[in-house]
């Protein structure tokens, strides 16, 4: 039973780290858009797709 709990904890940590990385990419993308960088460059720098970057502009 402890093994299941430990595996669940590890999965939760991994998911949290992944979500944090995405949030960081989004924050960086917003900053880059704010200084006037175009969608393609923001996509290249952050690793987000151009569609994802476009969606940030719409928000």
Secondary structure, DSSP 8 states (H G I E B T S, - for coil): -HHHHHHHHHHHHHHHHHHHHHHHHHHHHHHHHHTT--HHHHHHHH---HHHHHHHHH-
